[in-house]
Amino acid sequence: MNLDIIIPVYRNADLVEACLDSLNAHVAEVADHAPRVIVINDSPDDQVVAALLAKYAKRGLIHELVTNQENVGFVKSVNKGLALAQDRAAAALLVNSDTLTYKNTLAEMLAVLQADPQIGFVCPRSNNASISTFPQSPHAMSGVFVMPDACYAAWRSVQSFLPRYSWAPTAVGFYMLIAPSVVANFAPLDEAFGVGYEEENDLVMRAGKVGFRAVMANHAYAYHAGSASFLLRDIDLKGQREGNLQKIAARHPEFLPLVRSYEASAGYRAELKLRQLVPNVDGKLKIAINLLTFGRHHNGTTDHMMNFIRWCERAAPNDVEIHAICEPSIARFHGIDKMQRIKQRRECDPIYAVAIMPGQPFDLQTVRTMEHLAPVTLYGMLDVIALDCSHMRAENGLDALWAYVARHANGLFFNSRFSETTFRNRFPRQFTVPAYTRLLPTKLAAYAGRYQKVDRARDHVLVMGNHFPHKASQEIGALIAQAHPNLAITILGGDSRVDGNARTVQAGTLPDEQMNDLFARSSAVVLPSYYEGFGLSIMNALALGKPVIARDIAPTREILATFGATSGIFLFTDNRDVPALIGKAISAEQSKVEEKSGGNWDQWSKGLFDFAMELAKSPDLHDRLVGRIEAADALHGATSAFTSTSSEYAADSALGLRSDGAVVRIADLLQLDSDAFVQAAYRQLLGRPVDPSGLEHHIALLNSGTTKAQIIEAFLETEEFRERRTPVSVVGRELLRKSRWPKGLRFPQIKNEAAAKNEPGAVIDAAPPPSVQPQWPVIAPPPAPSQQVSAASHKAVVRIADLLALDAADFVDAFYRRLLGREADAAGFDHHIALLGSGTSKADILRSILKSGEFERNSDAVSVEGMELLAPENNSRRRRKTAPSRSPTPSVAEKAPAVPAPLAPVHPGKPVIQIGDMLALDNDTFVRTFYDQLLGRAADPAGLSHHLALLERGETKAGILRSILQSGEYQERASSVIVAGREHLEPQRKGGWPAKLHKIVKP
């Protein structure tokens, strides 16, 4: 097979020279194919280009030089080269003059062309070539380096994950190899496409009708500067592209559906995830440790994962950047906020190469979040207790979820052979992923360090467990207390209480120091659990030398097998034996073990880290991603091939241009159940997969009573829907029935001129950017006085009463943000918490802050109200909280006149929630407060992030509160609270809501 390389040239001598140099440096790779370089000069009036081409022709680097008499455009120029290729029955390689050829590009493309007799077109991968682009932007190096070698390096970092070639719906003409039979029978390009664009797609479609296919050679690469010649022409580039796309859609109706189907395919979506494996400019990969399931408490999972995180902080290699995904309060509780290398983030952005989950996923949302975070997912399957205990299994539906994880995670890790064996036995067919199985450390030194500064005693018998039945702590604790009435028994279990000589402490709520003290002051430690994956408590007891009474279960035997001789350890199988063993344990006074084969935390943590990094190098990563995406579509709700994918995907494709688009049928959407409905609404209406927080938010809306019709209409009003580059046709809008919508519903709007000027009655744009899910309510009234913005000075108003009402941590966070205009640094936060703990009053701290130089520099931006509350004479009189309180009484207003009295009658026993006070809080405190006061629960991480994002995009606190007060969750609680100050939530509008609706600015 002969090869003709056809290069049309139009000006840009520097790019032409670089193109020819790179091509000639590698053309010897295909010497067996008698390569001939054909250059068509379409800029005859450019003397610099003419001289350059003449020099290369003289050196024998251009075999055929054709100079047009006048500029005729790309298509006609290429056709002259194709005619020459037809004359010698050669394959034709079309090469744009703004490209660079790299090692193995030519040889690999020809090898791929011959891999299947039906391959008619081959393109390499590139940095800027529509669907041939790989890795697609954005990735860790895009936007930072655009130089050719940097783009080539980004491709090299991930190209090995792809198969040798991928089937594609079309080929891209920037660097396109055409089989000899296609050149002979389907050339030339159709000159009806003018100067260019879509002519190669027309050729591919014509050949495709008889069975020739296009592929991408994934292990070949060509750099593309992109439209360099077209930018020098005096043409309407956008009009040319759109006109030609309409032309090809009319000629080949199958073209756009084929491209859409390709972009919705699991293979293409897997490619998009692989871009997250591109290292940043410093050569670092980003690793996410998903701590979203962590709480402000301690348990076995948090303890072992914090040991891993501390190792990462101290010893992880320098080629990674590690983020802990959690709320700031969780980071503070576990000490992550004080770390230097481990960075806390609350955002679940898809920017990581590897995501590590410290424990088992217990819901589909956790799995979605992990797969959203990274292409490589690693889960700690620490035990299968929730699957084996019948009362849990009946409610959780974990069989299908864990079967999915067993087959489609990239890896699992286990803390004992027992935990791996039990998991494998339950999923023998599905468990096909690599596993890291290593017993947690059994070196006593790994646990002894935490007790170095703790006083030791023999005050009580400590029974370990929690409120779950399989822990058996309360059952065994009661048995011991009854048999030994003179012994003090401390039981870790459910609700804290005292029953005679037995004291129950709620498990997980004690700070480390108190938990350490309980262990250190025990005379014996009882471990009655029927089921553990490992059991850290036995190691803590042995590290202290405490006698141990433990149920004889497999993981306990696995731990003890790492020791030689032991004493002071008593195993039981019959609960009735425990009281007698208590006497033996107390008489023994201590336990001793002969250490043999146990490891330490450094060894265990390094092993897990190395395992995770090896998963990120796995050659089958792309295949695993494809299988995972196909399975996830079935598990989460099938992806429709008739809708385009994310708008970010479409940017580099033919679908990025205007087309007739897809059809979305409202009736079909309304038939779906809640989860599948949200998934389909995002993909069909917005053209992208739902992000985790968006899914959770809209499921919550549906659960609170918002209808599917209302959500669809809100989607249709968003900027993201209106600005889709691939429009859709919506059929069945009449099913949405606007006239029946509740009065309080708000829609996303486009900014109008009044909004830009902040005039009364303005419609404020709160539609999210394309990467954020659409939300409502989003029509914001002008700021009410309670929103604490001074109309005259535009200063933010800070109320001292509100600051004094906050708890310690929130108080410190709030005065840093509101008085100093910045987040609290770690040292400052710890310092002020210590001051409060030592007895310094909040008033004393605020007086000090208000006298500081930093506040003076920020004082132009804030106005402080309620300074009289800081007067020294008020120090001896403790003031009640002025933020929303659960149990205010009429006397509060009498004692503190600065606090507005409730506007609704006070009912004994019902907390009164002051809307005016709530509106004055900073954003973070505001969200946490309305969750606590209005919904009666702590803000979950997704809800907190979502509402903070709304506020940052311009949504008002009043608008959010209106939405919360209309939610189903609040309505269930409404009878137990009193909301005062609802007048602060009334929008200030003219003509009422119906009149406003008709004034919406249309796109």
Number of C-alpha atoms within 10 A of each C-alpha: 14 17 25 28 26 29 28 27 27 26 22 17 20 13 19 22 17 15 21 22 15 16 22 14 12 17 21 14 16 19 13 10 16 14 21 20 23 26 26 23 24 25 21 17 14 14 12 14 22 17 12 14 24 15 13 16 17 10 10 11 19 20 17 18 17 15 18 17 11 11 16 13 21 24 21 24 25 22 19 18 26 25 15 16 25 20 9 14 18 25 27 26 30 23 24 26 30 25 24 25 25 17 16 16 24 22 17 21 27 22 14 21 24 13 12 10 10 15 20 25 30 32 32 29 28 27 25 21 24 21 26 25 22 26 29 24 19 13 22 23 21 18 9 11 13 13 10 16 13 16 22 20 14 25 24 17 14 19 21 17 20 20 15 17 21 14 15 20 22 27 29 28 21 28 28 23 28 27 25 21 16 22 22 19 10 14 18 20 21 17 14 12 22 16 19 21 20 25 25 20 21 23 20 24 24 17 21 19 10 9 11 18 22 27 23 27 26 26 21 25 30 27 25 24 21 16 14 17 19 16 11 11 13 7 11 10 16 9 10 16 18 17 16 19 25 16 16 19 17 11 13 15 11 13 20 21 19 16 20 23 18 21 24 23 18 23 20 18 18 21 21 18 24 25 28 27 25 25 22 19 14 11 13 18 23 21 23 28 23 24 22 20 17 19 18 15 16 18 16 16 15 19 14 18 18 16 16 21 20 19 18 20 17 14 13 18 12 11 13 19 19 23 20 22 24 22 21 13 15 20 22 15 14 19 12 22 18 16 15 9 18 21 17 23 16 18 15 22 15 19 22 28 25 27 28 25 24 24 23 20 19 15 13 14 15 17 23 16 19 26 22 21 28 26 29 29 25 27 24 21 23 23 23 19 18 17 19 14 13 10 11 13 14 12 10 13 14 19 12 11 16 26 18 19 24 25 20 22 25 27 22 27 24 25 23 22 17 22 23 22 15 16 22 15 10 16 17 13 11 15 21 16 14 16 21 19 20 17 22 23 24 25 20 20 15 18 19 16 11 14 17 9 10 15 10 17 13 15 16 20 27 26 28 25 26 23 15 12 15 15 20 21 28 24 14 22 28 19 15 26 21 15 14 16 12 10 16 19 26 25 29 24 26 17 12 12 13 13 10 12 17 22 20 22 18 17 20 19 15 15 13 14 12 12 14 18 16 21 26 24 19 24 26 32 28 29 25 27 22 17 20 19 23 24 18 19 18 23 23 23 25 23 23 22 20 27 29 29 23 22 21 17 16 18 20 20 13 15 20 20 14 18 17 11 11 12 14 21 23 18 19 16 13 9 14 12 11 24 17 12 20 23 12 17 24 19 13 17 14 19 20 17 18 12 17 13 12 16 19 16 20 18 15 20 23 16 14 22 18 13 18 24 16 10 19 19 14 14 13 15 20 21 16 20 24 19 17 23 21 16 17 19 15 11 15 15 17 14 23 16 16 16 25 30 27 22 22 17 22 23 16 18 18 23 25 18 20 16 17 12 19 19 15 19 14 19 15 12 20 17 11 16 11 19 15 17 21 26 24 25 23 23 21 27 24 30 26 23 20 22 19 21 20 21 23 17 18 22 16 17 19 18 14 17 12 19 14 23 19 20 20 20 16 21 24 19 18 25 21 22 21 17 13 19 19 24 22 21 12 14 13 12 15 9 11 19 11 12 8 8 14 11 9 12 17 21 23 25 23 18 17 16 13 13 17 12 9 14 12 14 18 21 27 24 22 27 29 20 12 18 13 15 22 26 23 22 23 26 24 23 22 19 20 19 13 17 20 20 18 15 11 6 11 13 16 19 19 22 19 19 24 22 25 22 18 20 11 17 14 14 19 24 22 25 23 18 14 23 23 22 17 13 15 16 13 12 9 14 15 16 13 19 15 13 14 17 11 9 8 13 14 22 20 15 16 19 14 11 17 17 10 12 11 13 19 14 11 14 16 12 17 20 18 15 14 14 14 12 17 18 12 11 9 12 14 7 7 8 15 16 18 24 23 25 16 15 14 21 18 13 9 17 16 11 11 16 9 14 18 14 19 21 14 14 12 17 14 11 12 15 19 25 24 23 23 24 22 26 23 22 23 18 18 16 17 18 24 17 21 23 19 15 20 22 20 15 12 15 17 13 15 20 19 17 18 21 22 16 15 20 17 12 15 16 24 24 25 25 21 20 20 18 18 19 17 16 19 17 18 18 15 11 12 14 9 13 20 20 19 20 19 15 11 17 21 12 18 15 14 10 8 10 14 10 11 15 13 9 10 15 12 11 9
